[in-house]
Amino acid sequence: MHSLNGSSTHPADAVVSDSGLPDREAVADKLAALGEAEMGYLRLLLDNPKQDENLFAGIELYLNRASAGRFLHTIKLEKTGEWLGNAAPARLQIRLMEIAKSSHHPAFQAFRTGVVRSGGLERAYPKAR
């Protein structure tokens, strides 16, 4: 279905920006739901370096939404951080930790706990002997 200006109005098309890449809202929504289908979708984003900026913007939006929420779901935030830490390739680990440390709000702290628990940063950059 298309609108009069020729753009698509199908709900599934709302997850991509004009550039064809998923926008930050789509990424944040996938993180908020984080079921098997969302994990598969996010794994594809994690594997594509062209998606990195939108991915990190989506993670920040997800955490900002959690910070502004009425209830803080720390266990869910920890699990999301742990899943991302385990799923993200080495090239993303430092930036993932930077986002996790970017605020002292309890939502970011819970997310950081999960990222640290995943051990992704240590796997990507092992300590020298």
KEKE-3310 file (N, C-alpha, C; in steps of 0.2 Angstrom, whole numbers, plus 5000, padded with zeros to 4 digits):
npx = (5004:5003:5006:4999:5010:5018:5026:5029:5016:5015:5015:5026:5036:5040:5051:5063:5074:5075:5087:5087:5092:5089:5081:5084:5073:5067:5077:5078:5065:5065:5075:5068:5058:5064:5064:5065:5064:5067:5080:5087:5085:5092:5105:5109:5110:5121:5131:5134:5144:5140:5128:5131:5131:5117:5113:5119:5114:5101:5102:5106:5094:5085:5090:5088:5074:5071:5076:5068:5056:5041:5042:5057:5065:5076:5081:5078:5085:5098:5098:5097:5108:5118:5115:5118:5131:5137:5133:5138:5151:5169:5173:5163:5163:5170:5163:5150:5152:5156:5143:5136:5142:5139:5130:5124:5112:5101:5096:5105:5116:5111:5111:5124:5129:5125:5132:5145:5145:5143:5156:5161:5170:5182:5184:5186:5197:5209:5218:5235:5248)
npy = (4994:5011:5028:5044:5052:5042:5035:5021:5014:5003:4995:4986:4992:5003:5001:5004:5017:5031:5028:5015:5008:5001:5011:5021:5020:5008:4999:5001:4997:4983:4979:4981:4972:4960:4945:4928:4931:4945:4944:4937:4946:4957:4951:4951:4964:4967:4960:4968:4981:4993:4996:5000:5013:5016:5006:5008:5020:5016:5008:5017:5025:5015:5013:5026:5027:5017:5023:5034:5028:5023:5012:5002:4990:4980:4967:4963:4973:4970:4957:4960:4967:4958:4948:4956:4959:4946:4943:4953:4957:4958:4971:4979:4979:4989:5001:4997:4995:5008:5015:5009:5014:5027:5034:5037:5033:5021:5012:5012:5007:4994:4988:4989:4980:4968:4968:4968:4955:4947:4946:4949:4960:4956:4945:4950:4958:4952:4951:4955:4944)
npz = (5000:4996:4999:4994:4990:4985:4994:5004:5015:5023:5038:5041:5034:5042:5049:5043:5038:5027:5020:5019:5029:5045:5057:5072:5081:5077:5081:5095:5098:5095:5104:5116:5115:5112:5109:5101:5087:5087:5091:5081:5071:5076:5077:5063:5061:5070:5063:5052:5048:5042:5048:5061:5067:5067:5075:5088:5091:5092:5103:5113:5113:5118:5131:5136:5135:5144:5156:5157:5160:5169:5178:5182:5175:5179:5179:5166:5158:5162:5156:5143:5141:5143:5133:5122:5124:5123:5110:5101:5090:5091:5086:5091:5105:5113:5111:5115:5128:5132:5130:5139:5151:5150:5158:5175:5179:5186:5176:5165:5173:5176:5164:5160:5170:5165:5152:5157:5163:5153:5147:5135:5132:5137:5130:5118:5119:5126:5142:5143:5146)
capx = (5000:5007:5002:4998:5016:5022:5030:5025:5013:5014:5018:5032:5041:5042:5057:5069:5074:5075:5093:5086:5094:5084:5082:5085:5067:5066:5082:5076:5059:5068:5078:5063:5054:5069:5062:5069:5064:5071:5087:5089:5085:5098:5111:5110:5113:5128:5136:5135:5147:5136:5123:5134:5128:5110:5112:5121:5108:5095:5104:5105:5087:5082:5091:5085:5067:5070:5077:5062:5050:5038:5045:5063:5065:5083:5083:5077:5090:5104:5098:5098:5116:5122:5114:5122:5139:5138:5131:5142:5158:5174:5173:5158:5163:5172:5158:5145:5154:5155:5136:5134:5145:5138:5126:5124:5106:5101:5094:5112:5120:5109:5113:5131:5130:5124:5137:5151:5144:5144:5163:5163:5176:5188:5186:5188:5203:5211:5223:5242:5251)
capy = (5000:5017:5035:5048:5054:5037:5032:5015:5015:4997:4995:4983:4997:5008:4999:5006:5024:5033:5026:5008:5005:5001:5017:5020:5018:5001:4995:5001:4993:4976:4978:4981:4966:4955:4938:4925:4934:4951:4942:4936:4953:4961:4948:4953:4971:4966:4957:4972:4987:4999:4997:5001:5020:5016:5001:5011:5025:5012:5005:5023:5026:5010:5014:5032:5025:5013:5028:5038:5024:5023:5006:5000:4982:4979:4961:4963:4977:4965:4951:4963:4969:4951:4946:4960:4958:4939:4943:4958:4955:4961:4978:4983:4978:4995:5006:4994:4997:5016:5017:5006:5018:5034:5037:5034:5031:5013:5008:5011:5002:4987:4986:4988:4974:4962:4968:4965:4948:4943:4945:4951:4965:4952:4940:4953:4961:4948:4955:4953:4940)
capz = (5000:4995:5000:4988:4988:4983:4999:5007:5022:5026:5045:5042:5031:5046:5053:5040:5036:5019:5017:5018:5035:5051:5061:5079:5084:5076:5085:5102:5099:5095:5111:5121:5114:5113:5108:5096:5081:5087:5092:5074:5067:5079:5075:5057:5062:5073:5058:5046:5050:5039:5053:5068:5070:5069:5081:5094:5092:5095:5110:5117:5114:5122:5138:5138:5136:5151:5161:5158:5161:5176:5181:5180:5174:5180:5176:5158:5156:5163:5152:5136:5141:5143:5127:5117:5125:5120:5103:5098:5088:5094:5084:5094:5112:5117:5110:5119:5135:5132:5130:5146:5156:5149:5163:5181:5180:5187:5170:5162:5178:5175:5157:5161:5174:5160:5147:5160:5165:5146:5146:5128:5131:5139:5125:5112:5121:5132:5145:5141:5151)
cpx = (5004:5002:5002:5005:5021:5026:5025:5022:5012:5018:5025:5038:5043:5048:5064:5068:5074:5081:5092:5089:5089:5086:5082:5079:5066:5071:5080:5069:5061:5071:5073:5059:5058:5067:5066:5069:5068:5078:5090:5090:5091:5105:5113:5113:5120:5133:5138:5138:5143:5130:5125:5131:5121:5109:5114:5116:5102:5096:5103:5098:5083:5083:5088:5077:5066:5072:5071:5055:5047:5041:5052:5064:5072:5085:5083:5083:5097:5104:5100:5105:5120:5121:5118:5129:5141:5138:5136:5149:5163:5174:5169:5159:5165:5166:5152:5146:5154:5148:5134:5136:5143:5133:5126:5117:5105:5099:5101:5116:5118:5111:5120:5133:5130:5130:5144:5151:5145:5152:5165:5169:5182:5189:5188:5195:5206:5217:5230:5244:5258)
cpy = (5006:5023:5039:5051:5049:5033:5026:5017:5009:4997:4992:4988:5002:5007:5001:5014:5025:5030:5018:5004:5005:5008:5016:5017:5010:4996:4995:4997:4985:4974:4977:4975:4960:4947:4935:4929:4941:4949:4941:4942:4957:4958:4950:4960:4971:4964:4962:4979:4993:5000:4999:5008:5019:5011:5004:5017:5022:5010:5011:5025:5021:5011:5021:5031:5022:5018:5032:5034:5024:5017:5004:4993:4980:4972:4960:4967:4973:4960:4954:4965:4963:4948:4950:4959:4951:4939:4947:4956:4960:4969:4982:4983:4985:5000:5003:4996:5004:5018:5015:5010:5025:5038:5033:5032:5023:5009:5007:5006:4995:4984:4985:4982:4968:4962:4966:4958:4944:4941:4946:4955:4961:4947:4944:4956:4958:4952:4951:4949:4943)
cpz = (5000:4997:4994:4985:4986:4988:5002:5014:5025:5033:5045:5039:5036:5050:5049:5038:5029:5016:5017:5025:5041:5055:5068:5083:5083:5080:5092:5103:5099:5101:5116:5121:5115:5114:5103:5090:5081:5088:5085:5070:5069:5077:5068:5057:5065:5068:5053:5049:5048:5044:5060:5071:5072:5075:5087:5096:5095:5102:5115:5118:5118:5129:5140:5139:5143:5157:5162:5160:5168:5181:5178:5180:5174:5177:5169:5155:5157:5158:5144:5136:5140:5136:5122:5118:5122:5112:5098:5096:5091:5093:5088:5102:5116:5117:5115:5126:5137:5133:5137:5152:5155:5153:5169:5183:5181:5181:5166:5167:5177:5169:5157:5165:5169:5155:5150:5161:5158:5145:5139:5127:5132:5133:5119:5113:5127:5135:5143:5147:5153)
residu = (MET:HIS:SER:LEU:ASN:GLY:SER:SER:THR:HIS:PRO:ALA:ASP:ALA:VAL:VAL:SER:ASP:SER:GLY:LEU:PRO:ASP:ARG:GLU:ALA:VAL:ALA:ASP:LYS:LEU:ALA:ALA:LEU:GLY:GLU:ALA:GLU:MET:GLY:TYR:LEU:ARG:LEU:LEU:LEU:ASP:ASN:PRO:LYS:GLN:ASP:GLU:ASN:LEU:PHE:ALA:GLY:ILE:GLU:LEU:TYR:LEU:ASN:ARG:ALA:SER:ALA:GLY:ARG:PHE:LEU:HIS:THR:ILE:LYS:LEU:GLU:LYS:THR:GLY:GLU:TRP:LEU:GLY:ASN:ALA:ALA:PRO:ALA:ARG:LEU:GLN:ILE:ARG:LEU:MET:GLU:ILE:ALA:LYS:SER:SER:HIS:HIS:PRO:ALA:PHE:GLN:ALA:PHE:ARG:THR:GLY:VAL:VAL:ARG:SER:GLY:GLY:LEU:GLU:ARG:ALA:TYR:PRO:LYS:ALA:ARG)
# end
